Amino acid sequence: RRALLDVGGGPGTYSVLLTERFPGLRSEVLELPGVAAVARELVAAAGAAERVSLRDGDYHTADFGQGKDVVLMSGMFHRESAADCSSLVERAVACLEPGGLLVVSDVFTDPGGALPTFAAMFGLNMMLTAPAGGVHADADVQGWMRDCGLVDIRTAALPPPMPHRVVTGRKR
């Protein structure tokens, strides 16, 4: 992998770590201007400015570009409606090259939304604190990926105590 788009990548932490771990990988972090300004300082302080660039933009409306072979969306779906998540997956797939990988990480529930308990309670908190907040089932993310033609779709849990799961899919 050579070109990563880190959508809503916050301070760029994942991009810094991934580009350090995988030589030759370059990342573009798409983030709101205020957050991106702070992230630029953090990326520079980490010595990663040659590997990680920041682009100001709102992932709801910004162009994702073209030519990426990895798109990372981490910790953002719990603030979005199902329709918005589906649209984000579709836009991510459109910017991927053939063989490209979409990686979605967040707190997800099992089908039905009641388990695991932490995810269900987190989802309740998000519904109370964010206009479109909630927790989606990883099966829904898999479905959105399938609907966009991705293959080799997999889900894996991060090691405890992390409550996150990662759903990946590959563009044909």
For each residue, the residues with C-beta under 8 A, 3 or more apart:
1: 4 22 25 69 70 101
2: 24 25 26 69
3: 25 26 28 67 68 69 70
4: 1 15 18 19 25 26 27 28 68 69 70 71 72
5: 27 28 30 64 65 68 70 71 72 92 95
6: 9 12 14 15 27 28 29 30 72 74
7: 30 59 64 71 72 73 76 88 92
8: 30 31 59 73 74 75 76
9: 6 12 13 14 15 27 29 30 31 39 72 74
10: 13 29 31 35 39 75
11: 35 38 39 42
12: 6 9 15 16 27 29 31 39 42 43 48 52 54
13: 9 10 16 17 42
14: 6 9 17 18 72 74
15: 4 6 9 12 18 19 27 29 43 48 51 52 72
16: 12 13 19 20 42 43 46 48 51 52
17: 13 14 20 21
18: 4 14 15 21 22 25 27 72
19: 4 15 16 22 25 26 27 48 51 52
20: 16 17 48 51
21: 17 18
22: 1 18 19 25
23:
24: 2
25: 1 2 3 4 18 19 22 51 70
26: 2 3 4 19 51 52 53
27: 4 5 6 9 12 15 18 19 51 52 53
28: 3 4 5 6 52 53 54 55 65
29: 6 9 10 12 15 36 39 43 52 53 54 55
30: 5 6 7 8 9 55 57 59 62 64
31: 8 9 10 12 35 36 39 54 55 56 57
32: 35 36 56 57 58
33: 36 37 56
34: 37 38
35: 10 11 31 32 38 39
36: 29 31 32 33 39 40 54 55 56
37: 33 34 40 41
38: 11 34 35 41 42
39: 9 10 11 12 29 31 35 36 42 43 54
40: 36 37 43 44 49 54
41: 37 38 44 45
42: 11 12 13 16 38 39 45 46
43: 12 15 16 29 39 40 46 48 49 52 54
44: 40 41 47 48 49
45: 41 42
46: 16 42 43
47: 44
48: 12 15 16 19 20 43 44 51 52
49: 40 43 44 52 53
50:
51: 15 16 19 20 25 26 27 48
52: 12 15 16 19 26 27 28 29 43 48 49
53: 26 27 28 29 49
54: 12 28 29 31 36 39 40 43
55: 28 29 30 31 36 62
56: 31 32 33 36
57: 30 31 32 61 62 63
58: 32 61 62
59: 7 8 30 62 76 88
60: 84
61: 57 58
62: 30 55 57 58 59
63: 57
64: 5 7 30 68 71 91 92 94 95
65: 5 28 68 95
66: 95
67: 3 95 97
68: 3 4 5 64 65 71 95 96 97 100
69: 1 2 3 4 96 97 99 100 101
70: 1 3 4 5 25 96 100 101 102 103
71: 4 5 7 64 68 92 95 96 100 101 102 103
72: 4 5 6 7 9 14 15 18 103 105
73: 7 8 76 77 88 92 102 103 104 105
74: 6 8 9 14 103 104 105 106
75: 8 10 78 105 106 164
76: 7 8 59 73 79 80 88 106
77: 73 80 85 88 104 106 108 136 141
78: 75 106 107 122 123 126 130 133 134 135 136
79: 76 126 130 132 133
80: 76 77 84 85 88 132
81: 84 85 132 134
82: 85 86 136 140
83: 86 87
84: 60 80 81 87 88 132
85: 77 80 81 82 88 89 136 140 141 144
86: 82 83 89 90 144 147
87: 83 84 90 91
88: 7 59 73 76 77 80 84 85 91 92
89: 85 86 92 93 102 104 141 144 145 147 148
90: 86 87 93 94 144 147 148
91: 64 87 88 94 95
92: 5 7 64 71 73 88 89 95 96 102
93: 89 90 96 102 145 148 149 150 171
94: 64 90 91
95: 5 64 65 66 67 68 71 91 92
96: 68 69 70 71 92 93 100 101 102 171
97: 67 68 69 100 171
98: 171 172
99: 69 170 171 172
100: 68 69 70 71 96 97 170 171
101: 1 69 70 71 96 168 169 170 171
102: 70 71 73 89 92 93 96 145 150 168 169 170 171
103: 70 71 72 73 74 166 167 168
104: 73 74 77 89 141 145 166 167 168
105: 72 73 74 75 158 164 165 166 167
106: 74 75 76 77 78 135 136 164 165
107: 78 118 119 122 123 135 163 164 165
108: 77 119 135 136 137 138 141 155 164 165 167
109: 112 113 114 115 116 119 120 123 135 136 137 138
110: 113 114 115 116 137 138 139
111: 137 139
112: 109 115 137
113: 109 110 120 123 135 137
114: 109 110 120
115: 109 110 112 119 120
116: 109 110 119 120 163
117: 120 121
118: 107 121 122 163
119: 107 108 109 115 116 122 123 135 163
120: 109 113 114 115 116 117 123 124 135
121: 117 118 124 125
122: 78 107 118 119 125 126 135 163
123: 78 107 109 113 119 120 126 127 133 134 135
124: 120 121 127 128
125: 121 122 128 129 133
126: 78 79 122 123 129 130 133 134 135
127: 123 124 130 133 134
128: 124 125 133
129: 125 126 133
130: 78 79 126 127 133
131:
132: 79 80 81 84
133: 78 79 123 125 126 127 128 129 130
134: 78 81 123 126 127
135: 78 106 107 108 109 113 119 120 122 123 126
136: 77 78 82 85 106 108 109 140 141
137: 108 109 110 111 112 113 140 141
138: 108 109 110 141 142 155 165 167
139: 110 111 142 143
140: 82 85 136 137 143 144
141: 77 85 89 104 108 136 137 138 144 145 155 167
142: 138 139 145 146 153 155 167 169
143: 139 140 146 147
144: 85 86 89 90 140 141 147 148
145: 89 93 102 104 141 142 148 150 153 167 169
146: 142 143 149 150 153 169
147: 86 89 90 143 144
148: 89 90 93 144 145
149: 93 146 171 172
150: 93 102 145 146 153 169 170 171 172
151: 169 170 171 172
152: 168 169 170
153: 142 145 146 150 167 168 169
154: 167 168 169
155: 108 138 141 142 165 166 167 168
156: 165 166 168
157: 164 165 166
158: 105 162 163 164 165 166
159: 162
160:
161:
162: 158 159
163: 107 116 118 119 122 158
164: 75 105 106 107 108 157 158
165: 105 106 107 108 138 155 156 157 158
166: 103 104 105 155 156 157 158
167: 103 104 105 108 138 141 142 145 153 154 155
168: 101 102 103 104 152 153 154 155 156
169: 101 102 142 145 146 150 151 152 153 154
170: 99 100 101 102 150 151 152
171: 93 96 97 98 99 100 101 102 149 150 151
172: 98 99 149 150 151
